[in-house]
Amino acid sequence: MKVTFGTPEVLFGLSVVLMINSMMTIGWAFFGMAILGTVFRFGLDHAEKLEREKKNTELEKDLKRMIETSGAQKDITYPHIVH
């Protein structure tokens, strides 16, 4: 599991500190930015994952097509080795 510590986590920590120090408005603003940043990061990671899966399936289809159209003989007989 990959653990990242980025801007949303820092904003969340700062929002907690600000709310403890009775700076509620700025604390809630930082909290909202932290939530939005986390949602955006999740969306980007999910989009990248879908793109990788799409490329993998396209690669598999291309490889299968290349193998089928390569003209390889399916009934190849190999010489028997006599002892």
Beta strands, then each sheet from edge to edge (+ up, - down):
end
